[in-house]
Amino acid sequence: MLQQWHAGDIDIVLVNSVESLRNLAEMLTDAGGELLRQAQLLVVSERMLPQIKALGIERTPILAANATDGAVVKALLDWRLRAGS
């Protein structure tokens, strides 16, 4: 995964819970942690925002309307359209 991330193959990271964000941050090496701090996140709850800030993630996360598949897909598609790709 880190090789793909370094190569620019990962555009956005979907995080479904504070726990999954913490686990991801713990699993990454220092180099991976830097990638995470610069990553575009898509989150499903405002409850995650303080943890994102605490981890030093630089970009404002995309916030899905809720945790349903439909809301996550809509947020992802809206983000992609705004990004122009």
N, C-alpha and C positions, 0 to 999 in steps of 0.2 A: 504494500500500500504506500509506503513512504517513497519508493521509487516512482510510482505513478504520480504522487503528489508533487514531488520535486520536478517531474517532467511536465507539470501543468495539466495533467489529465483529470484532476479533480477540481471542479469549479465551485462546488458548494457541498456543505456537510449538513445532513439532516440529523438533528438531535431531538429525541423524543422525551427525554427526562433529564433532570438535574443529575441523577445517578449515572446515566449513560455518558453525560458530558464529563463528569468526574472520572469515570472509568477510562474514557478515551484520553483524557489529559494525563492520567497516571501511566497508561500503557506506552505513550509516546516518549521517545528519547528527547534529549535537549533539542536536537535538530527538528524533530517532529513537533515539539512544543512550540517552536518558532513558527512552523507552518500553521499550527492551530491558532496561534495568536493573530495571524494574518488572514485566516480563513473567513470566507463568507458562510455564516451559519444560517440555517433555516430551523426555527424552533416552533414549538406548538403551544407554548404557554409563557405568559409574562413572568411567571414564577422563576423562570430560568435567567432572567436578565441580571439579577445581582450576582449569580455565579459566573456568568459570562464576563461581567466587569471585574470580578475578583481574580479571574484567570488572566486578565490583561488582554483579552481579545479586542482587537483594534476596530474592527468594522462593525457597524450597526447591524444586528441580525435581522433577517427577514422573519416576520411573525405571522404564522398561519392563523386563520380565524379560530381554529380549534384543532383537536388532534385526530379528526377523521381523515381517512384516506383522501376523500374528495377535497377537503380544505387544504391539505398538504400539497396535493397535485396542483390545485389552483394557485397557491402561493408560489410554487416552483415555476409554473408556466408564466405567471405574471412577472416574476423576477427575470426569467429568460427573455421575455419580450422587451422588458426595459433595458436589458443588457445588449439587445440588438443582435443576438445570435440565434 
